[in-house]
Amino acid sequence: MKRAGIMFKIMGFVMWMVLLLQTRSYAQVVESTLEDRVATSPIVFEGEVIFRQSFWNVTHDYIYTLQKIKINQVLKGSGVSSEVELITYGGTVYPDKIEVFPSLSLSVGEVGLFFVRKSQVKLDRITTNALPQYEGNFSSSSVVRYNLKESTASDEFVKYGDILSQFYPRLEALGLQLKPVRIKKYISKSIKARGVLAVSITNFNPGTTTAGTFSVLTINGSGFGNTRGTGSVAFSNADNGGASISVLPLSTGYVSWSDTKIEVEVPTRSGTGKFRVTNSTGEQKVSATSLTVRYNISNVNYNNRYRRTNLVNSDNSGGYLFVFQTDFNNNANAKNAYIRALDTWRCSGGTQVYFDDGGSTATDVAAKDGENVIRFDNGNELPNNVLGRSTSYWTGCNGGNDWFLSETDIVFDDGTNWNYDAASGSTAGNQIDFESVALHETGHSHQLGHVINTNDVMHYSIGAGTERRSLNTDDLDGGNDVINWSSGVCGKPAMNVYSCQAMALEEIALLLDVQDHRVLLHWDDYLSLPVRRFIVERSINRLDFQPIGNIENGDNGTYEFLDFHPVKGWYRIQAELENEERVYSNIVAYRKDAIVSGWKVYPVPFNQKVIIEGNISELYQVSIIDILGKEVFHHFIPETNFSKKNYILTIPNLTDGVYFLKLMDEKGFILQTKRLLKK
């Protein structure tokens, strides 16, 4: 077990300092003007998405989605063919799905103006047509989308008005040469497809709802059409603050459709704002008033049906274990600010989601590699206007009916002018508050999407000089909705409940050894308050603990208890304080049939490598605990080593001192504990 500090899906923030002073910033991106995007993008073209499919990269540690774009006209750059491929981050290759915040998301049939650069991504696919490959130069801001039925252009920051009379002249003022012939044909075709049946919205209910929870909205009116056909209901997009009414349900999300009433599920990514009804002949109507969306749950779209995702005990730690990349770990201000945000979610007053940290790692890349890494970026790794990027890795089973969060990586821009100070009101007008952003990003790890509410932590944007460090009712209700929904799936057990007090491992550090088929418990008392007595407790299901012995408090701070009749299960220590409060240790496990003799760990003292010698086929994972009881390293043994008699464990840089090495099987039962000395 460990202490306050995991990191999760942190999306974030980027921007050059000079730009930060001129523009507002967003929880994932900083606003970039049309002029900025034209000037700094090597290639600008107008086109239509005609195909999309997801692929693993050649190293099979990241999924990307390939979109084929039919080019209407090239406004800037050279070497662009009539068709190109645009690579975006994330996608689904069952049973895996990766979602990235922020990222460019496109659908077949979309038309717009794209700002791109050449892509270096290598996809694992066989193809005979070698089309030029690009990626967005501004992440989710890499496209100005065209609404051909209304002949308007908009992006997540600006509504540009009519394409031909307002948007095109603005591009021409920037020196771009335009050929409007093809767009005129698109618009003309779209207008001709409209019918004559007027759409009217009389009312809708409920007026307040939630997104991604399969909540149903009932819309009453007329002119909807007797059947849906190609009709749709579009909701305000929470990812861009409602700049577009563009979030569409899946076809399976429509419960019923008649000429006077529509029943439809409010899909994930929907936010507070007006919605639009379009009938099958192209007639549209926008609601006169706004629908209020209190919170938004992230979903997986698989086989044309949304599925909610589960938080589970992903790595036998109780929930999710995060590691800080070395540079981030060495930045005490950033690390402490993130831990404060983490405690807001997981402690009393929060949702008690089981998020924890597992020390540091040398891993410096976002990839599906078994580690949840929190890190700063390298060079220009992040797109131009991105302050941070959060990647969530989901795994499915049961034919795609069940999904759980299996891993996450978060990267922050190391050039942003962050405020790390814990004091309220300490964020200057030219700074972004790191703790506020961390709280928001941890919400994404909690499976919450954006909302449109400036008083809400999950609001899609945050400005320079702004602090948003506490959870309101909607944040908590959304997080608790996820907790209540989540269960053990796909062979993963349910996530534990996190208690900051119960996880005070720096105060009671419990270890377990086996001596002649008896369990020896030994722990150190680092409590700052007087202890009346220690109660030794045992459980066979890790939920219900029963007392098996008492030890009165002494003065040496180190205690032992020998269980002469151990059973397969778990142990913990309860400290009864003089002020009547109770504090619990970490939980340790005992496997009755464990092979507990013959293990050797050397050299002692060690530098960066130790050799574990014994029956490696029994060994599944290794944990290193410092003298305060905090886990500083966790490692899973690759299956390719199970037939060997020894295993060389490479340990990241640790400060000199005493550590304890726990050898565990795949269920987390301790095979043996060894004392180590780092010099």
N, C-alpha and C positions, 0 to 999 in steps of 0.2 A: 504494500500500500504506500501511498505517498501523501504529500501535502499540497496545499493550495497552489495550483498552478498549471493547468492544461492550457492548451491553446486550440482553438478551433478555427474552422472555416473562417479565416479572417479576410475579408475582402478589404479593400481599403482605399488608398489615396495616393495620388502622385501629382507632381506638377513642378515646373520650374518656379523658383521663388518669385521671379518677376511676374509670372502669370498668376500666381497665387494672390498677389496684391490687386490684380485687376478683375478677377472673376470670382464667382461663388464656387464652392467645391461640393462634391457629392460623395455619399458614403462609399461609392465605388470609384467614381470618376470625377474629374474636374471639368467644368464646362470649357469647351474649346469653341471658338467662333468659326463660322464658315470660312472666314478669311484665313485663320490659322490652319485649318485642315487642307485648304487648297494649296497654301504656300509650302507646307511641310510634307505633304504626301507626294512621293515620286510618281505615282500613277493615279489618275482620276478618270473613271469611266461611268457611263450610264448603261444599265443592263437589266435583264430579267432572269430570275432564278428559275431554271427549268429542270433541275435534278438535285437530289441530296441523298447522301448515304454516309454512315459512320464506319470508321476503320480504326484498328489499333495502329500505333506506329510500329516501326520495324523492331524495336526493342520490347514491345508488348508491355509497356508500363504507362501508357497514356492513350486515351481515345480522342480522336478528332473527327469532325464532320466535314465532308467534302461537298461543296455546292458547285454545280456547273452553271455558269452565267453566260447567257447569250448577250453579246455586246450590241447596244444600240449605237453608241458613239463614244469615241475616246476624246476626252477633253484635255488630258495632260499625260505625257509619257510616250514611250515608243515600244515596239515589239509586242503589242497587244493584238492577239488574233481575234477572229470573229466569235470564238468561244474560249472561255478561260475557266480555271478551277479556283475557287476561293475556300481556304481552309479555316475553320473556326474551332475553338477549343470546346471539348466535351462531346458527348454523344452516347449512343447505346449499342453495344455488341453483347447481346445476352450471353451469360447472366450478369454482365457488368454494365453499369451506367456511370458516366462522369458528368457532373454539372459544375460550371465555372461561373463565379460572380466576380466582376462583371465580364460579360462576353457578348459577342455579336451573335444574335439568334435570327435565323432567316427561315422563310417558308417558300415552298414551290409556288410560283406565280407572282411573287413580290417583284416590283419594279422600283428602281431608285438610282441615286447617284452614289457611287462607291469611292472611298478613299483608301487605297491599299498600298502595300509594299510586297516585295518578293518574299515568298515563304521558304524556310529552310527545313520544314517538317518532312520527314520521310515516312510515308504510309506503307503498311504491309498489305499490298494488293497487287494483283496482276492486271496490267492494262496494256493495250496496244496503241492507244492514242496519247501521245505525250503533249498535253496541253500545258500552257504556262500556269504556274501555281502562285497564288498570292494569299496574303492574310490581311485583315483589317489593320490600318495604321493607327486607329484610335479606338480599339476595342469596340464596345457597344455603340460608340459614336461614329462608326466608320461608314454609315449609310444615311442619306436623306431619303426617306421613304415617300413614294408617290401614292396618293389615293386617286386612282384614275376615275372613279365614279363621281368624285367631287372636283377633280382636276386641281388638287392641292398637294403641296409638298411640306413635310415637317420632319424634324428629328427629335431627340429627347430633350432638346433645349428650346427650340424655336419653331413656331408655325410660320412658314414663309408665304402663305397665301397661294394664289393661283400659279400653277406651274409656268404657263406661257407668258402671262402678263406681269408677274411679280418675281418669281424665282429665277427664271432665265435671265431677265435683265440684270439681276444682282450678280449672277455668274459672269455675264458679259462685262460688267464693270470691273471684274477682277482679271480681265484679259483673256478669258476663255472663249473659244470659238464654238458656237452651238449650231447643230442641225436639227431643228424641231420636227422634221417630217414624220419620223417614226412615232414620236410621242403623240403627235396630233392624231395619228391613226389609232393608237391605243385608246386615247380619250374619246374619240368619235365612236369607236366600237363599243366602248363601255356605256356611253350615253344612249346609243341606239338600243342597247339591251334592256334599258329601263322600261317598265310597264307604265300603265296609267292608273293603277289601283293605289290610292293614297293610303299611307300607313298612319295610324293614329294610336297614341298611347294614352289610355284613360287614367290608369293608376297601376301601382305595383306594390307587392308586399312579400316579405317584410321590408320595412324601410332600412333596417339595420341587420347585417348578416356577417358571415365569415367566408373566406375563400379557401379552396383546397380541402374543405371538410365535407363535401357532397351536400352542402346546404342548397335548398331549392328556392329559386326566385320565381314568383308568379307574376306575369305581366298581362294586364287586361287592356283591351283596345279593339281595333278593327283594322282590316286590310292586311292582316298577316299572311293570308292564304290558307286554304283548307289543309294543305300539307306543307311541310317545311321545304322540301325540294332543295334548292341551293340557298335557302334563306338562312339567316344567322342572327344571333344576339352577340354584340361585341361590348366588352367592358373596358373601363378606364385602366390603363396600364400602370401598375404600381411601380414598375422599374424605371419609369421616366416621369413620375409625378403626375400622371394623367395628361401629359402632352399629347398623347394619342389615345383614341378609343379603339384599341387593337387586339385585346385579349379575347380569343375565341374559344368556346367550349369544344371538346371533341364531339363527334356525331353521337357518341354514346351518352353524352351529358344532357341531351334533350329528353326530358321525361315525357312531354306531350306538346303538340302543336296543332292549333286550330285557327280559324280565321279571327277569333276573338280572344283567345287565351293561349299563352305560351308558359310552360313550366320547364325551367332549365337550371342545372346545377351551376353555381358560381365557381368558375375554375380558378385554380392556382394562378398567382400573379395578378389577380384582379385587385383594384384599389378603389378607395372612395372617389366617387365622381359620377358623371352621367354615363348612361349606356345607350347603345344604338340598336334598333331593330331593322333588319333588312329582309324584305320578302324575296321570293324566288325570281321575281321579275326585275329586281334591282331597286325598287322604291325603298327609301330609308326614312327613319324618324329617330331623332335623339330625344331622350327623356327630358322633360322640362326641369326636373329636380334631380338631385344626386342620390345615389344609393350609398349608404355608409357601410364600409367594410372594416370591421374592428381589428381583425388580424388575418394573416395569410399564411397557410401551411404549404411547404414545398411538397410536390408530388412527383412521381415517376410516371411518364407516359409510355406504356408498353402495350402493343397490340391494340392500339386505338382505345385504350381505357386508362384513366388515371388511377394510380395506386398510391396510398399513403405509405410513408417509410417509417421504419421502427428504429428507435434507439435501443441498443442491446448491450449486454456484457461482452464487448467485442474481443477482449484479449485476456479474459480471466482476472482483470484487475477490479472488476465491479462495474466497469463502464468503458470509458475511453481514456487512453493514456497518451499524452502529448509530450514531445521532446523539442527543446529549443536548439536550433542550429547554433554552432559555437559563437558566431558573431552576435547573434541576438541574445544568447545566454550571457555573454560578457557585457552586454548593455544593461546594467542593473536598473536604470530608470525605465527603459522600455518593458523589461520583464516584470518589474514591480507594478507598473501601471496596468499591464495585462492581467496580472493576478488579482488586482483589486476589482477589475471588471468581472473576472471569473467568479470571485466570491459573491458578487452581486446576484449572479444567476443561481449559484449552487448552494448558498448558505440559507439560513433562516431569513424569511422575507422574500426569498427567491423561489425557484421551482425545485430545488435540491436535485437537479440533474447531476448525474455522476460523471463529471469532467475532472480529470486530474492530470498532473504533469509527471513525467518520468525522467527528469534530468536533461542532459544535453546530448547532442549527436553531431557528428561531423558531416552528415548527409546535407548537401546543399543544392537540392533539386526537388521540384514537385513531380512526383511519379508514384505509381501504384507499386510500392515497395515494402509494405508492411509497417511503415513508420508514419506517424502523424507529425509532420515537421512544421515548426513555426520559424520563419526566417526573414531576413532582409533580401532584397533582390541584388543581382549582380549586373553592373553596367546598365545597358538599356534593355534589360530583360522584359520589363513591363512596357506595354504600349504607351504612346505619348501622353495621354491624359489620365492614366490609371495610377491611383495612389496605392492600391493593393489588390491582390487577387486571391480569392478563396476557391479551392477545388474540393468538391465532395465526391467520394467514390462510393457507389451503392452496389450491392450484390443482391440478385434475385434468386428465387427458387420456386418450386411448385408451379412450374409453367408460367412464371412471371406474376403470379398472384400475390406473392409476398416479397418484400424488399427490406433491407436494413442498411444503415450507414456503416460501412466497413472501414473507412479511412478518410482522412481529410488532410490537406496541406494548405498553409497560408503564407503568402509572401507580401511584405510591405516594401514600399519604396524607401530606400535609405537616404534619398536626397530631400525628402519633404521636411519642412520646418515644423516638427512635432512639438507639442507641449506634453511633458511627462509628469508635471507637478501634480501632487495629490490635492493641493489646496484649491478650494472652490474659488472660481473667478480668476484663476491664474493664467488662463489662455489669452494671449495677446491677439490683437486684431489681424495679425499676419501669420497666425499659427493655426494648426489643426490639433484638436485635443485628442491625444492618443487613447486615453481611457474611454472616451465616448465612442470612438471608432471600434475599439476592442469589444466593448459591450454590444455594439451593433453586430459585429462579425461573429461573436459567440452566439448571438441569436440565430444567425444563419446555421451554425453548427447544431443548434437546438432544433433545426428543421423549420425555422420560421423564415418567410419571405418578406419582401418589402410591404409597407403600407404607405398611405398618403395621409399623414397627420403630423404636423410639426412638433407636437408635444410627445411623440412616440419615439422610443429608441429605434424601432424598426422603420421609421420614416426613411424614404429612399435617399434623402440628401441631408447634409450637414454643412453649415457654413463656417468659414474661418472665424475664430473668436467665440465659437459656440460650444457650450458644454451640455451634454445630455447623459448624465451618469446614474440615473435611477430608473427603475422600471415602473410603468404605470399599470393600471388595471388591465388594459388590453394586452400589453406585453406579457403579463403574468398569466392571463387567461389563455393566451395562445401557447405559451410554454407548457402550462399544465395540461392543455388539450393534447399536446404531443406526448407528454409523460403518461397520461391516462390511456392513450391509444396504443402506445408501444407495448410489445410483449416479446417473449422469446420466439424467434422464427429461424428457419433455415439451419437448424442445429445449434444456434446461438442462444444461450440462456438470457432471461430477462435482465435488464439493467437494474443495478442496486440503487437504493436511495442514498444520496450523499448527505452526510451531516458534518459540518465543519468542526463541531466539537468532537464528534466521534472519530474524526480523522486526524486528531492532534497527535500525529506520530512523533513529532519532535518532543512530545511530553512523556509518552509511554511507548517505548520501543520494544516490542515483543518478538522473540525469536524462539524457534523450536528445534530441539535435537532429539535423537532416539538413542537410548542406552539400554541394551539388553531387553529389547521389546517393551521398554517403558518410555513414556514421553516426558522429556525434561523441558519445561518452559523457563525461560529466563528473560528478565526485562530490566530496563533502566528507568529510573524515575527522574524526569526533567520538569516535573510540575512546579509551578511557582507558588502554589497555595498548599497549605498543610493537608496531609492525607490522613484520614482516620484509619482506613484499612483498604487492602486490595482484595477483590473477590475474583477468584478464578472461575471462568465459565466455559462450558462445552456445549456444542450443538452437533446434531447429525444432519441438519439440512441448511445450515448457515443462516437460518432465520430465527429459530427459537433456541435461546441459550439458557442453560440451567447451571446454577452454582455447584461447584464440586469441591470448593475449598476456600479458606480465608487466610490472609497473611496480614498481621498487624504491621503498621508502618514502622520502619527503623530509621537509622540515620545514614546508612551507607549509600542509598540510592540505587542499589543493585539487588535483585531478588530472584529466587528460584522456587519452582514448584515441580514436584515429581508425581506424575499420574501413573500409578502402578497398574491400572487396568484400563488402558486407553482403548478407544473405539475409533473406527474410521469416521472422521468428521473434522470439526473446526474448534479452535480455542480463541478466547480473548480475555483481556484483563479489564475489570471495572474498578476504577478508583473512586472510593467514597470520600469526598472531601469534608473537612471540618465544618465548612459552611453549608453542608447538606447537598452541594452540587455533585454531579457524577460525571466522570470523564472516562472514555473507553480507549483501549489500545487498538492497534491494527489487529486484523484477524489472520491467524495462521492455520494451515491445514495439515492433517496427518492421514497418510494412507497406510492402512494396517498391514498390507502385504508389500510395502515398499522395500526395495533392496537398499539397505542403509549401511552396509559395510563394504569395504573395499574401494571406496572412492578416494582418489588422490587429487589434490590441487596444488600445483607448484609452478614456478618458484615462489617462495615466500621469504623475504619481501619480493614484490613484483614491480615491473615498470609499466609496460603497456600490454603485455601478453601474459596469459596464464594457460597452463595445460591442464585439462580435466581428463583424468584417466579412470576408466571403469566401463560399465555396461552402457554404452551410449544409446543403445536402442530403448532404454528406459527413460532417457533424459530428453525432455521436450523444450524446456525453457530455463533460462538462467537469470537471476536477479541479483543486483549488488545493492546493499543497504549501507548507508553511512551510520556513524555512531549515534546520530540523532533519530535513527529509525526511518529516514527518508530514502526512498528508492532513487538511485542516481543513474542506474543503467539496467536495461531489460533486453534480453536477446532470445530469439527462437532458434533452435538448432535445425539446420537444413536436413531434410530426409536423406540426402545423399551421404550423410555422415553416420547414419544409424548402424551401419554394418562395421564401423570402425571401433577400435578400443580406446581411442583418445581423441580429444577435440581441442584445437587451439583457439582460444577466445581472445579476440582483440578488443581491448577496453579503451574507450576514449579518455582524453586527458582528465585525470582526477588529481585533486590536491593530495599531498602526502598525509597519511594517517591510517587509522584502523577502519576496516570495512568487513561486512559479512556477505558471503556468497551463498545464495540459496539455489539449490539444485531441485527442480520441480518437474513433474510429469505434465502431460497435456491438459489435465484438469486443474492444475495448480496445486496438487498435493506435494508437500515438501518431501523430497527423498533424503536430503541431508543439508545441513548448514555448515559452512566452513568459515573460519576467521582468516582474513587477509590483512596484510600490511603493505601499504603503498609507500615506496621511498624513491 
